[in-house]
Amino acid sequence: MEQAIKSLVWATDVDVLGPDHTVARRDGYWAVHSPSNPTYWWGNLLLFDDAPGPGDGERWARLFAAEFARRPEVSHCTLAWDRTDGAAGDAEAELVARGFELERSAGLIATPERLRAHPRASRDCEVRALSPLPGRDEELWEQVIALQLSQDAGENDERYHLQFLRARQRERRALFAAGGRGAWYVALLADTVVGSLGIVVTGARARYQTVDTAASHRRRGVASLLVYEAAQDALARQRIDHLVIVADPDYHAIGIYESLGFARAEQVVGALRKPPAAVGGCGQRLGTNL
């Protein structure tokens, strides 16, 4: 039987990459490439079968350098491991000591029958899916970019981050335009985007992407409405057995997701050494700002 990625978090991380992404099995790890978006730190990485042990820091970094040697535009280094129990192994000594930052993430999963609306969800917003086709809903797509860019204002190299966001939007629109891969949703108040997220469907599993709420509309039930209504629309379009959300395990958004029927199922860890030109969280894998 062909080996597959075990973690739903990591598997759906791959699901949401652009149409030109590749995943290749090597000796003890997976090599993931996103040629159209070299600044996507979590779209160009090595995913190992187990947590790092003694000597793996130097060895893994060499493997990454060799894997991406022909792509000098990939100037970061992302290393992760296919464990679902949050085990970090010798990551502190082997990776953090070499300039890497650890990122711990919680994977929350819901089945369709477990989803439930939140009693305090916003009653003021309209939720709708955007057309992925060129020339359609362009003003709203631009508002999505502006909302995403505003979440990390002052923390990033804005030009670098904008390049990343536009590349990710092109990739997702291409997925959606192909049909059967989900949609991008916005919460509208009048004609203004006050919330935004994507749902990418692969087979019978769906992965949420970049759940954002405008700072001026947080704690008003916008995210609760958007997460639930987007799921209902996605389920009406196609069969989905599992819906996956990935979040910072210490961020308050997890409580919102749990109130909608999601349950914590995985804890995963990865390590990132950012490129010298990048500041803050450009190209981040997570994107939950509620």
Order of alpha helices (4+ residues) and beta strands (2+ residues): alpha-beta-beta-beta-alpha-beta-alpha-beta-beta-alpha-alpha-beta-beta-beta-alpha-beta-alpha-beta
